[in-house]
Amino acid sequence: MTDSSFDFDLIVIGAGYGGFDAAKHAAGKGLKVAIIESSDMGGTCVNKGCVPSKALLAASGKVREIANYEHLAKFGIHASPVRFERSKIADHANNLVLNVRENLTKNS
């Protein structure tokens, strides 16, 4: 490997949304960019924070809404007993993370 292979105009540390967007913007302007990331693309928000937690919150909100049988009964809706499958909810959150990470790294 030659020294020129390490010749970058910009080195971005961290491939979370901010770092990834900065690198993509700079590359779009013609700069030679490197990203240093110790884990998965997308950073904490995509992989462990915002995305999966909001998916789990959305699912729990649906369960809470459906479980409010008194409110639903006023509309003539009867949906009890409410059940949920924790593993399928977790699978949904994990698949969402994978989709966001994949979309983040697509060439546009």
C-alpha positions in Angstrom: 0.0 0.0 0.0 1.3 3.4 -0.9 1.1 6.6 1.1 -1.2 8.1 -1.5 -3.9 5.5 -0.6 -4.2 7.3 2.7 -4.5 10.8 1.2 -7.9 12.1 2.1 -9.4 15.6 2.1 -11.7 14.7 5.0 -11.8 12.0 7.6 -15.1 11.6 9.4 -15.0 9.8 12.8 -18.3 8.0 13.4 -20.9 6.9 10.9 -24.0 8.0 12.7 -26.5 10.2 10.8 -24.4 13.3 11.3 -21.1 11.8 10.3 -22.5 9.8 7.5 -24.4 12.9 6.1 -21.3 15.0 6.4 -19.2 12.4 4.6 -21.8 12.0 1.8 -22.1 15.8 1.4 -18.3 16.2 1.2 -18.0 13.3 -1.3 -20.7 14.9 -3.4 -18.7 18.0 -3.5 -15.7 16.1 -4.9 -13.7 15.6 -1.8 -11.9 12.3 -1.1 -13.5 11.1 2.1 -12.9 8.3 4.6 -15.2 7.2 7.4 -13.9 5.7 10.6 -16.5 3.6 12.4 -15.9 1.0 15.0 -19.3 -0.7 14.6 -22.2 -0.8 12.3 -23.1 2.1 9.9 -25.7 4.3 11.4 -24.3 4.7 14.8 -26.2 4.3 18.1 -29.4 6.0 16.9 -30.0 3.6 14.0 -28.7 0.4 15.6 -29.5 0.6 19.3 -31.3 3.9 20.1 -33.8 5.9 18.2 -34.9 3.5 15.5 -35.4 0.3 17.5 -36.8 2.1 20.5 -39.4 4.0 18.4 -40.4 0.8 16.7 -41.0 -0.8 20.2 -42.9 2.2 21.4 -45.1 2.2 18.4 -46.0 -1.4 18.9 -46.7 -0.9 22.6 -48.9 2.1 21.7 -50.9 -0.1 19.4 -51.3 -2.7 22.2 -52.3 0.0 24.7 -54.9 1.4 22.2 -56.4 -1.9 21.4 -56.4 -2.9 25.1 -58.6 0.1 26.0 -61.7 -1.9 25.6 -64.0 0.7 27.3 -63.0 3.3 24.8 -63.3 0.9 21.8 -66.7 -0.4 23.1 -68.1 3.2 22.7 -67.5 2.7 18.9 -68.9 -0.8 18.9 -65.4 -2.4 18.6 -64.6 -5.4 20.7 -61.0 -6.6 20.5 -60.3 -8.5 23.8 -58.4 -10.3 24.9 -55.4 -8.5 23.5 -52.4 -10.6 22.9 -49.0 -9.8 21.5 -45.9 -11.8 20.5 -42.8 -10.2 21.9 -40.5 -12.0 19.5 -42.3 -10.8 16.5 -42.3 -7.2 17.8 -38.5 -7.5 18.4 -38.1 -9.0 14.9 -39.9 -6.1 13.4 -37.7 -3.6 15.3 -34.6 -5.5 14.1 -35.7 -5.6 10.5 -36.4 -1.9 10.6 -32.8 -1.3 11.8 -31.5 -3.4 9.0 -33.6 -1.6 6.4 -32.5 1.8 7.7 -28.9 0.8 7.7 -29.2 -0.6 4.2 -30.9 2.6 2.9 -28.3 4.7 4.6 -25.4 3.1 2.7 -27.1 2.9 -0.7 -25.4 4.9 -3.5 -27.7 7.7 -4.6 
